[in-house]
Amino acid sequence: MKLSQNLGIYSLLASAIFVSACGGDSDNNDQGVPTSSTFEICSESLTYSITDTNSQLTFTLEQHYAKDKPGSIIANLNEQDTIGKSFLWQQISGPSLELAAVNSQVLAFTPTSNQDYAFKVTVSGGNINIEETISITADSNDNILRINSDHQMVNRTDASLRLQNINGQVPENISWCMYPSANNKAFTNVDLSDINRPLFVAPNVDTDQLFSLKATATFDGQTISDDVNLLVTKEKNAPSDAYFSYPIARMHPYKPNSAYANNLAYCVYSNQLVNQCNILNELPFISQDTKPDPIDTIMDRVLVSHDWMGANFEAYLRAQTHNDFVELLQSVTAVVISYDIRPAFYAGFIGAIYLDPEYLWLTSAQRDTINETPDYRSNFGEDLNYLSPYRYVKNNDYAGQYIEIGNRTNRTMENMSSNLARLLYHELAHANDFYPQNMHANIQGPTLKDEFNRRFDGKEMTSDQLNIRYPLTSTEMYALASVQYSGENANNTQKAYTPSDVALFFSSDLANDDYAYSSTREDVAMLFEEVMMSHRYGILRDIAITDKPEIETSSTIVVEWGQRGRVGQPELYDRASYVLSQILPEVDVSQVMDGLPAPVALVKGQTWAQNLVLTTDPSKSPQKISSQTEKNTAETRPLQFSGSDHVKQ
């Protein structure tokens, strides 16, 4: 979504659906550089191969396929609308390939060797049931430039592409152009500030339409190029009163045979969603519909844009040695995971959590399917004179692995775990703040919105009670949060605040993170998230107030004030204990809180990178950076900021 769209969307959702967004640690590098209108038009045309079948299905093929070079096959329904149609691909012969987008018209894949491959696609829906097969041969030489990846996208929505690094290096002299298209349609709002990761918006189309782009670069003295195919699909316009009034991805239930499969998309993530969907009747809380296996019950409510997202989510839940997430998920109606969700959020009138799949990918092919468009709040607070970075730490090192996106490296479930755990604790704190399990049997309805209004008016939510019992009092931090997280303009007084001023405002109050000042809901979620990460995983949270140099990196920003494990501060004990007792009453609150380590001060005057290794690290025995590689990791790790999924290098 464009920034201008997102501001409107967030306002709409905040008032109409009551959205709570979360912080994150994805790897975008947006710097707010102005966009251009569109791509240049290539001087030549691109030719495809069209293969007919005995049905109304045709296949669009590339002229050549090659080992290790991304390619695709596109299935088309001649002269038919594909809205409401489902596509399912299977490989039936050839060396086994990873297929990360099997529910799309565009089957993207990378041949692992120059051999023959065959695939089957099944198309169903709207009185159509077609099954066809198609074969291709990979037999060409690869010229080493590779774009990730061919894909399908809905009209008028944001998209991104990325050039692969070559032997760990970014190619030079990169340029992009678009091949001439039918009806002179073109991508708009093109952002080439990161030239190997263009951002753009799809045009509005009257029927599904194929567009192709070309990237040209030089590497090792050679001029190299690659093409990428993008299928833009026609979608229904959103009604004026739709909850989601903007284009969103085509979705499908992860478990197609779920009893809720027919309701999931329409009730929780569709731009056709208006008041006709009664969540309480059509999609009750997970706690109200149980199976012998509670994770099976949860997975019945998972809606995805790509199957791998649901598969990884299920595997993660089953790998946990505690039951926290299963318990907390009882208070949601659905889990939505889609390539176009950023930032993650919770929708109170719908009762669903919406997850950014950046937290879930395990393979580079899965990562290729995720839209890199930055969080729309990336540039909020640009006029302020300080930064407030955070990170999660264990054993004097980052708790989660960082993999630069240009390098095609897979990651393990263990490496993914800490970042996803943080996100789930945060979003599920919102769900249990709004609708804890102990009130599910007494819901009056008739709609979830009515239930929310009753709880809101009666100040029954944990967040309301926290604000009454243990309020935050810094008026300066509340005002700064409106700038940082709501996009308000900073006034002259706020622009003049020094890091020392802000450090005093923050450290003298009772919040564990400055995002807590954005709303009472976020105050609860931030406390719960930090407590549980420390309790379950021994992972502590660093929070700091730093200066704001022209170049913002871990090795250039200097700490004015900071703490590791602030939630263990005695002054925060009552607030955190109350939140924990209300959000997850199954735990022994005293045992958890008394087990939190005492916070440790970060070293004033040292950089953020230098403060990674503390003399006393309460997460475990102190360590020292023992190699140049580890030192470089500390200094080059992207900065993370609460309340948004953006990263500044």
N, C-alpha and C positions, 0 to 999 in steps of 0.2 A: 504494500500500500504506500502511496505517496505520503509525505509528511503532512501535507494539507488535508488529505483524506483522514489520516490517522487521528489528527486532533479532533476532527468532527466525530469520528468513530468512538474515541475514548470518552468524549463528552456524552454521546448518546448512550453508550453502554453503562457509564457510571451512574446515569440517572435512570435509565430504563431497565437495566439488568443488574445493576449494582456489581460492577466488576472490581475485583481486587487483583492487581498485577504483582509480579514478584521480581526479585533480583536474579542475576544469573552470571554465567561466566562463559558465554559463547565467544567466538573468536573473530568478530567483525572488526574492520579497521576504518570505519567511516569517519571522515573529518569534516563533513558538511560542505564539501566542495560543490559549487553551482553545477547544475546539470545542463547538458545541451539538449536540443530538441529531438534529434533522432540520429540514427546511424547514417553514415555516408552510403550511397548506393554503389555496389560493385560495378565495375565496368563490363563484366561478363555475366552470363546467365549460368544457372546450375541445372543440370539434367538429371532427372530421376528415372528409374525403371518402374513401370507399372505392370503388375501381374494380376490378371483377371481370374475369377473362380467361377464355379457353376452357380453360385449364389450372388446376392447383391453386394458381397464383400470383395474389395480389391486390396492389394498390398502395394505400398510404395517402398521401393528398395533403393539402396545406394548403388552407384555404379561399381564400386569396388569395396571389398571388406579386407581387412588385414589383421594379422596377429598383433595383439596388444594395442590396437587402435579402436577407440570407442565407435560404435556404429549402432544402427537401429533398423527396425522394420515397423512400418506404420500401417495399421488396419483402418480401412475407410468403409463406411456404409454409403453406397452411392445414392446421392439425392435424398438422404434420410437424416433426420435429426438424431443425434446421439444422446440427447438429454434423456436420462432414465434408463439408458442401456448399460449393461455391465460387460466388461471385457476381461477374459482370464486366459493368460498365456501359460504354456508348458513347453519345455524342451523335450523332444522325443528322440533325437539322435545327435551324435557328435560328442566331442569332449565336453564334460559337464561345465556349465557356465553359471556364474552368479547372476541371477535375474532379480534386481531390486525393485522393479516396477511392473509386476505381472498383472495389475488390474487397470492398466492404462491402454489407450489405443496405440501408444508409442512403446514398443518393446526395445529398451536400450540394453546393450550388452557389449562386452569386449572379448573377441575371440582369443583364446589362449594359445591357439596354434593355427596354422594355415591348413584347414581341413573343411569338410562339409558339415553343415549343421542344419537341423530341421526343427520346426516349432509348430505347435498347434495352438489355435486361438478359438475360444468359445465365446460367442456373443449372444446375450439373452436380454429379455425385457421388452415390453411393448409389443407382445405377440411375435417376437422374433426369437428364434433359437437356431443359431448357425454354428457349425464347427468346420473349420478349414485348416489345412496345413500349408506350410511354406518352407522352402529350403534355400539356403544361401551357401556360397563357397568363399572362404577366406583364402586368398591366393596372391595378395598384392604386397608390395614392400611398404613398410611404414616409414613416413618421413619425419617421425619423432615428435611433431607438434600435435597435441591432443587437447580437445575441449571437452569438458564435462558439464553437462552431458545432454544428449538429445532427450527431450521430454515433452509432455503435454501440459498445457497451462490454460486456465480459464481466461476469457477476455476481460480486459480492463484491470488486470491485477499485476502486481509487481513480480519481477523475475530476476534471476541472476545466472551468470555463467562463470566458469573459471577455467583458465589454462593450467594444465599440469606443469609443475616444475620439471626440468630436464636435468637429471643427475643432481637434484637438489638445488638447481639454479633457475632463476626466472629468465626466460628468453628476453632478448633485447629488441628494441625498435618495433614494439607490438602495435598493430593497427587493426581496426575492425571495419567491416562493411557489411551491408545487407544486400542479398541478391534481389533483383527486381521481383515484385510480388503482384499478384492479381489485385485489381481495383486500386492499385497504388496505396494499399494499406501499409502502415509502418509502425514500428515501435516508437514510443515517445518517452520523454523524461529520461533520456539516456545519460547515465553518470559514468564517466570513464576516469574518474579521479584515481581509482586503482585500476590501471589499464589491463591487468590480467584477470580482473573480476568486474566486468561491466554489469551495471544495474539498469533496469529499464522497465517500462510498463507496456503491457500487451494492448494492441488496438481493439476497438469494438468491432466485432465481425458479425455478419448476417448468417454465416454458415461456418462450420469448422474449416479452418484455413491453415495451410502449411507455410511457414516462413523459414528461411535459411540464412545463416550468417557465416561470414568467413573471417578467420583471424590469420594475419600474416606476421611473421617475426623473423629475426635472425638469431642463429646460434652456431657458434664455432665457425663463423664465416659463411654459413649457408643461409639462404632464404628459404623458409619453410612455411607451410600453411595447413589449415584444417578447416573443415566445414562442420556446422552443427544445425540440426533440424528441430524446429519448435512447432508443435501443433497447437494452435490457439482455438479453443472450443467456444461455440456459441452457448450462452447461458440465459436463463430467464432473468428479466429485470426484477429487482427487489421491490415489493410493495412499499408504499410510503411509510407504513407503520411497522415494517419488519424490524426485528431485534437486531439482526445483522444486515445492515443496509448496503453493504459493499460486496464485491465479488469474493467468493471463497472457493476453496478447492473442492473438487468432486470427492465425495467420501463414501465409505462403505463399512458395514459392520465387520469387525475382525472375525467374529464367529457368525457366518451367514445363517446358521440354523438356530440362532438364539431366538428365544420367544419375543425379544424386543427388537429384532433386526429391522422390522418394517417401520418402527417408530424412531430409531436412534437418530438418523441424520436429520429428519424433519424437526424433531423435538429439541435438538441441542446444537446443531451446526448447519444451518441452511439459511440462505438469504430470502427464503420463502416463509420463514418462521414468524408468525404473528400470534395473536391470542388464541387461535383455535386449538393449540396443543395444550392439554391439561396435564402438566407434568405429574401431579399426584396420582392421577388415574392411569396414565399411559406409561409412565416411567418412574415408579416410586423409588424411594431410597433403597440402596442395595441391602440394607439391614432387613428390609421387609420382604425379601425374596431370597431364600437361602437354598443351597444345595449341600450335599455331603461334603463336597470340596469347596471351601469358601472362595478359593481363587477362581474356580470355574464360574462361580456366581459373579465375581467381579469382571471376568473376561467377557461375559455375556453383554456387558455394558460398554465395551470398548469400541470406539469409532475411529477409523484410521483413513489416511490417504494412501498409505502403503502398508502391505501386510507385515513387513519386517518390523515396523514400529510396534505393533501388537505383540509379535513373537518375542521381541527383546524385552518388552514390558512384563510379559508373563514370566519369562525366564528369570528376570530380576526379582520379581515377587517370590518365586519359588526358591531362589537362592538365599533369601534372608534367614538369619538365625534367630530373629525375633519376629513378633507378630504385630508390630506397630502399624505398618502400612495396611495390613488386612483390617485391623480394627478401625483405623481412621477412614478408610475407604467406605465403611458402612454408611457414612453420612453424605455420600455423593449419589447422584442419579446416573452419571455417566462419566467416562474418561475419554477425552477427545485428543488425538495426537495427529497433527497434520504438518506437512512441509511448509505451510504458510502461516503458522502460529508463531509470533514473536512480538512481544514477550508472552510468557506463560501467564495465565490468569484464571480466576475463579469467577463464575457468574452466579450471583445469589438468587436471582429469580428463576434460574434454570436448575441450579444445584449441581452443576457439572464443573470439573476442572479441565483446563485446556493446556496441554503440554507441548513445549518446543522440542522437537525430536533431536535437536542438537545434543540433548542430554542422553540420548538413547542409542546412537549409532555405534556399531562395532566394527564395520568394514568400510573401506574407502568407497565402495560402490553404494553402500547405504548413505554415506555422507553426501555423495554426489546428488542425491535426490532432494536435499534440503535447500530451500530458498535462503540465500545469504542476505537478503535485504535487511538492513539494520533496524533495530528498535527505533520507533519514531521519536522517542525522547532523547536520542543520542546527544543532541546539542543543547538540551536544557541546561541552564546555569552557566553558560559560557562567559557571562560578564562578571561572575563571582571570582574572588581572588584566592580561592583555596580549593583543595581537593579532599575527598573523604574516601579513600580506597579501602577495600577489605580483601581478605583471603582466608581460606581454611588451611590449617597447618597441623602436621603431625611429625614428630621427631625432627623438628627444626627444618622441615621441608614442606613444600606444597602437598596437600593431601590428594589432589587429583592430577592426573597426567595431562599435560598440554601437548597437543600434536598440531604443528603448523599445518594449515589446511592445504597448502600447495604440495606438501609431501604426502604421497599416498601410503599412509601407514595405518594398519588396523590397530584396534585396542581391545583389551580384555574386559570382561565383566567387572573384574576387580578394579581396573583403572577407571572405568566409567562410574563406579558405585558411589563415591563420595559426593560428586556433583549432583547425581540424580537423587540421592537421599536428601540432600539439602533442599532441593526443589520440592520433593514430595512432602517433607515435613512442613514447608512453608505453605504450599497450596492447600494441603489437607488441614492445616490449622484454620484457614479461612472456612472451610466446609464445616468443621466442628464448632467453630465460633458461631456460625449462622444457625446450624441445625444439629446439635449434639444428639447422640443416640437416645438419650434418656427422654427426649420429647417426641420421638417418632410415633409412638403409640397413641399420642394425644393430639396429633395434628388435626386441626379443624377445617382447613381449606376455606373455600373450595379450590383455591389455587395456591401455588407456592408463594406467589406475590402477596396474597392475603396473609399468609402465615408470616412472611417476613415483616409486613407492615405491623402486625400485632406485636411481634417480638421487638421491633424497632421502637414502637410507641411506648412499650412497657419497659424499655431499657433492659431487656432480658439477656442480651448477648454478652458473652464473656468480655468482649472489647468494650462494651458500654460500662459494665461493672468495673473493669480495670481502671477506666478513666474516672469513675466516681470514687473508687477506693484509694487508688495510688496514681493520681494524675501526673502527667508531665507538666512542667511549669515554665519552661523557657520560651518566652514569646518570640525571642530572636530566632530560635531554631524552628519554631512553627512557621515563621514568615519565610525563612530560607528554604524550608521544605516546599513551600508553594512555588518557589522559583525552580528548585532542583527537579521536582517531580510532577508539577502541574503546568510548567511552562510559563508562569507569570514572569513579567519583566522585573529585573532587579532594580531597586531604587538606588539613589546615590549613596545612601547610608550603607546599604548592603554591599554595594560595589567597593566601598572603602574598608570593609571589614578585613582585618589581617588574619592569617592563620592562627595567631595567638588569641585574637578576639573570639574566633569560632571555637577554638579548643576550650576556652574558659566557659563559653555558653554550654557546650555539650557535656564536658566532663563534670560540671557542677549539677547536672540534672540526673534523671534516673532511666534514660533510654540506653539500650545496648547498641543502637545504630541510629544514624540520623534519618533513615527511611521511616522510623517509627513515628516521626513527626508529620508524615504525609497523611496519616489517618489513624484512628484508634484501631482499625482492623489490622493495619500493618504493624502497629505496636505489638499486638498479640502474636502475630505470625513471626516477627523477628525474635522475640523472646523464646517462643517455643522451638523454633528452628535451631537456635544456638544451644539451648539446653540439651536437646535430643542428640545433636551431633557430638557433643561432648560426652554424654552419657553412654550412647550406644557404640560409638566408634572411637572414642578417645581423640577426637579431632576438635581443635580449638579454633576460634575465630579471631583474627586480627582486625582491628578497626583503628584508623588513624585520621588525623587532620594534618595535611601537608601543605607546602607551598604549591604554587602553580606556575612552573617555568614555561617558557615558550614551547619547548619540546618535553612532552610528558611521557616518561618511561619509568620503570622501576628503579633505574640507576640514576635518574635525574631529580626526581621529587624527593624533598627532604622532610622528614617527620618533625612536626612541631609538638604533637602529643599523640600517644597511641597506647593501646593495651592489647594483650593477648588473653582471651578468655574473660572479657569484661562481664559477662553474665554471672560470673562467680563473685562479683563484687558484693560485699555484705549489704550495701545500700539497695541492691537490686533483688535481694533474696525474697522479700514479701511479694513483689510484683511477679517475679518468675514462678514462684511457688503457686500463686493463685492461678496463673495461666495454665500451668502444667496440670493442676488438679481438675480444671474444668475441661481441657482439651483431650487429655488422655488419663481419665481417672483410674484406669487399670493398673497404673504403675504406683509404686510406693514413693510418694512425693518427697517425704523427708529423706529417704535413702538416696534418691536421685540428687536432690539439692545439696545434701551434706557431702556428697561425693564429688561435687564439682571442684576442680582445683582453683586455688586463689589466682586472681589475674596477675600478670606480669607486665610491667611497663615497657613499652618500646623505648628505644634510645633517641632522645631528642637530638637533632643535629646530624643524625645519620640518614642515609637514603632508605627508601622502602626496601630495596634489595638487601642492603646491609643488615636491616632489621629482621631478615628472615631467620637468621641464626642468633638466638639469644643465649646468654650465659646460663640462664635458668629457664628451660622450656618445660612448663608443667604438663605438656602432653606426653613426655617421656624423658629419658636420659638425654642430656645435652650432646649435641654433635657439632662438629665443625665441618665447614665446606672443605672437602679433602682433595678435590680435583678441580682443574680449570674448567672441565665440562660442567660440573655442578655450579661453579661460580657463574659461568655464562648463563646457565638456566635461570638462576636467581635474578640476574640483571636484565634478561631479555623477556622474561615472562610478562605477558600483557597485563595491564592494570584492570582490576575489576571494581565496579561501582554498584552499590546497592540500588534496588528498585528499577533496574533496567538491564537488558541483555546486551548492552553495548560495551565495547572494549576500546580503550584508547592506547595506541602504541606509545 
